[in-house]
């Protein structure tokens, strides 16, 4: 079997519609979507941010 690995840079606040359109346009079966979660430290505490899928 051949697999294709794609990287999709994303800003979750701005790119939701773009991501949905991209996923709907893919032919074939999507096996997995793995987010890259990066810890972020802000003055009010720690949180996490998704850089890319």
Secondary structure, DSSP 8 states (H G I E B T S, - for coil): --------B--TTT-HHHHHHHHHH--S-------EEEEEEETTEEEEEEEE-
